[in-house]
Amino acid sequence: LPYDLAADSIELKPEDYGTWFVDCMDNPERYLGKKIGFTAMVLKRRGMPANEFIPGRMAMTCCADDTQFIGYICKNPAAKRLRIGSWVTVTAKVKDEFMEVYNGRGPVLYATEIEAAEKPEQELVYFG
C-alpha cells in the first residue's frame, strides 16, 4: 500500500483514493478507528438523512463508458449544508456499521473536519 497502515492517521494522496477504497472494502478491519483524510466530491442520495453524505470519486475500471462513483457513507451535522458536486477535504474516523445501502455491515466515516477544496488535477480514479 502507498501509505502506512501502522499510523493512527492516514492522509491519502488523490492518486491513492482508489487503492484505499478497494482495500477498505476488502479489509475493513485494517481501518477501524483510524483517521483518514482525503479530497472528494460530495454526493447525496434522495432520501438520505440530513447528517449524511457520500464523499467519493468517479472511478474508471476499463473505459469511459465504465465509470461509477465510489465512496462510503459519511456522517456529520454539517452534511446538510454541503452542495452536491462540490469538492471537499474530509478528515474522518472509520467505524463499522450496518447500513441498508450496503445490504449489511460496512465502513462508515464519521467526519471530524470538512473543508472546501479544489478538485484534484486528475478527477478520475483509475484501476490498473
Sequence and secondary structure as in RCSB ss.txt:
>XXXX:A:sequence
LPYDLAADSIELKPEDYGTWFVDCMDNPERYLGKKIGFTAMVLKRRGMPANEFIPGRMAMTCCADDTQFIGYICK
NPAAKRLRIGSWVTVTAKVKDEFMEVYNGRGPVLYATEIEAAEKPEQELVYFG
>XXXX:A:secstr
  S TTSSEEE  GGGHHHHHHHHHH GGGTTT EEEEEEEEE  TT  TTEEEEEEEEESSSGGGEEEEE  EE
 GGGGG  TT EEEEEEEEEEEEEGGGTEEEEEEEEEEEEE    SS EEE  
